[in-house]
Amino acid sequence: MSQRRARHSTVPARPLDTGPCPCGGGGYGSCCGPAHRGERAAPTAEALMRSRYSAFAVGDRAYLERTWHPDTRPTRVEADPGTEWTGLEILETGGGTPFHSDGTVRFRARYREGARVGEMVEHSRFVRLDGAWVYLDALPA
């Protein structure tokens, strides 16, 4: 999810607060919605990972930019509008709690691009920057 590129110009609609959250963590209004709106910061690296997955799913480029470390963030962050993200599975976490300054999250993200379905696995690194969790980069496979 760090560098997938868009193929189409359609941007998915943001779910209603009463609808399910793309990350699978409950209702959007109580899960990733408040983070996307800037109402609360992710308390853990895993929560940030989930909110970033949801941001890719809903096409929230501003949130992706805001939560990407400035030293590794690309010039322009794209939210993959031609990709429909269909599921997230957290495989492993390391550190990343409110008591850590860094952490990792290994995850599997499923997607659909037209008739093609696929999945990607990434082991992401997160750090705190000015007290907030941000995505740093992906560890080599």
Protein Blocks (a to p, Z undefined) as FASTA:
>chain_A
ZZpccfbfbdcddddfkbccfklnacfklmmmmmmnopaccfbfklmmmmmmmmmmnopa
klmmmmgcfklgcfbdcehlmbccfbdcdfbdeejilkbcbdcddddddddehjbccddd
dddddddeehiacdfbdcdZZ
